């Protein structure tokens, strides 16, 4: 969208969006960022009043190269919310330099033991606890333990344009702050990030290609 002055109404996006990447390059950059920043905020819709709520989740793995896998206690409000409202947002943040990734998708909960065993890790015991009845013990056969699979619909992520040097993140941050300060004075939006978008069509193309390779 442009204004009457024929300039884009969102100059930040116009200046920083990177359209010169292949789908594979976009996914590679995204996966590298997520693996480096394990913890995400998952936003769901509450069942009683439709309010949005976010919770910290640690990603466990990827499926089809891009879909997100999390472990969960199925006896929680989060599980009830996902059963009623499957649409979620999952976001990752590097607060030191302001890079981030935002996933839009649909979440499903899987309780079958084969899937649970596939992704189970011992540290989950610290979060679900041992109820002392020999069944609900936090192990892989604990009926409370399930897997959240987020089938990704689209993704937007933003990476710091200037990579960290041997001087450290302070150098990149200072350079970015200088460009922002200049932009404040001149009104010219700085090009300080790489804003990358994976559309719904691109995500589906990538997922299909990965599944085809996996089935060979």
Secondary structure, DSSP 8 states (H G I E B T S, - for coil): -B-TTSSBS-HHHHHHB-----HHHHHHHHHHHHHHS-EEEEEEE-TTT--EEEEEEE--EEETTTEEEEEEESSSHHHHHHHH--EEEEEEEETTTTEEEEEEEEEEEE--HHHHHHH--GGGHHHH---SSSSSSSSTT-TTEEEEEEEEEEEEEEEESS--BTTBHHHHHHHHHHHHHHHHHH------EEEEEE-HHHHHHHHHHHHHHHH-
